[in-house]
Amino acid sequence: MQAKFSSPMIFFSITILMSMACSSGTSVEVVAGNENTASGTLRVSQSNPRYFTDGSGKAIYLTGSHTWANLVDQGPTDPPPAFDYDGYLDFLKSYNHNFIRLWAWATAKYEQTWKPEPNPKYAAPLPWPRTGPGTALDGKPKFNLTQFNQEYFDRLRSRIIAARDRGIYVSIMLFEGYDASDPLLWSGNPFNINNNVNGINGDPNGDGVGIETHTLSIPAVTDLQKAYIRKTIDTVNDLDNVLYEIVNESSAQSKDWQYALINYIKQYEATKPKQHPVGMTAYLTPKNMDLFNSPADWVSPGWEIWGNDPYQINPPASDGSKVIILDTDHLWGIGGDRVWVWKSFTRGYNPIYMDVPSLSIFDWFGTIWNLNDARKAMGHTLTYANKMNLIAMTPRNDLSSTAYCLGNPGKEYLIYQPESNTSFSVNLKTGTYSFEWFNPGSGTIVSKGTFTAITEKQSFTPPFTGDSVLYLIASE
């Protein structure tokens, strides 16, 4: 560990101080704590609205991997193979993750020609029972949209409880955009007039997709959707680790429908013991201002400039207008890496990762996209979020020459240096600080110690190659 300052005398004095205080240099592995148990429902922090808080008053930073089949089983056989949910949760905890999106899926049989997977594919269970009379397009009994499939809601509740018991928050995705906008998925959707006994036609213009079901243009459909929302809320309202998401990547035509359902959830939950955050996530065609102008408590923006979008390469500092859960799903699909996670964290976001779907979560192709680096980085940022007084820290590009810094000036700083072998400066208030160098590549604390800042602008040189993290906290 070496700190460099402009004055030779100061450089000499501080180097000796830090050398005397520094730990032996033996790498110390970051170990995940057990700080993630919910102590009340989440609500947007009034003092730092980049984050949620709960009954503890602390900032609750959310981060983790999610994958498509974690609620509704999917696969090339009928019935589809059972997803190993307990194994999935164990997998998440092994990386110290604390958040997932629990994916909706509302099509029973479908094809995806854009994916190199067996076709057709099947999905079950869905929220509505297949009572008949009559036969749907997949040859099975038609759905009854005025009844509910209790198996689905029992599974929903049990999976959220299992996540809670591992300290994991769950966002319930209520609807899925591709079910309505892709003709290969619409053919298996219960709101397709050929698939239900209720005469509900989710495609009144006959163009082969059901985009109208994600608008307010069919009152009968909206009423059925609200009944499903009420059933969902009634099923999980007593649980603290719950958030809601209206729909994944619907069309831009869904804006008014999403706004209306956000407000509907808030109105209905106002009559219940608990109220949970409601989120709005990116469209198929990104138009992020609709998210930020929405009544949602949290949002997940999408890319607007493919390959050169700020959220992909240099996320702007979050201004606190919304809690932002920055999701690789809406930025790349499969994409993002360790550097992106740390950049996002130090800019005031809650980064999450859409992991590669597979019939077995242990067969995800980590070596192809180097997913493990991103998975590990999310867990490492959660360790620091829990160790810091995050509620008092904001993204302060001005405090470090790296421009990636969470700071509470004079008290606590977390600085990320994405460049290898590159010194950087930090603007500190004078005083004595504990320091900790963390190596994101190895996942270890490399050195620790104390030093005294005599001038406000301090220069630091990472004691290892690769990207680096410096954590500073003022002595009492």
Protein Blocks (a to p, Z undefined) as FASTA:
>chain_A
ZZddfblklmmmmmmmmmmmpcehiacdddddfklbcebdadddfklmmbccdfkopacd
ddddddfklmbgcdjbdcdddddfklmmmmmmmnopabdcddddddfbdcdfkbccdddd
dddddfbdcebgcjdfkopacddfkbccfklmmmmmmmmmmmmmnopacdddfbdfklmm
mmklmmmgfklmklccnopafblnonopaklmmcckbmklmmmmmmmmmmmmmmmmmpmk
bccdfbgciafklmmmmmmmmmmmmmmmmmpmbdcdddddddfbdcfklmmmpcbfbdcd
ddfbghiafklmoccddehlaccdddfklmnopgcdfklmmmmmmnopacdddddddfbl
klccfklnommmmmmmmmmmmmmmmmpcfklpccdfklpmnlpacddehkaccdddfbgh
iacdddddedddddddddfknopafbgcddddfbfbdcdddfbecjddddddddZZ
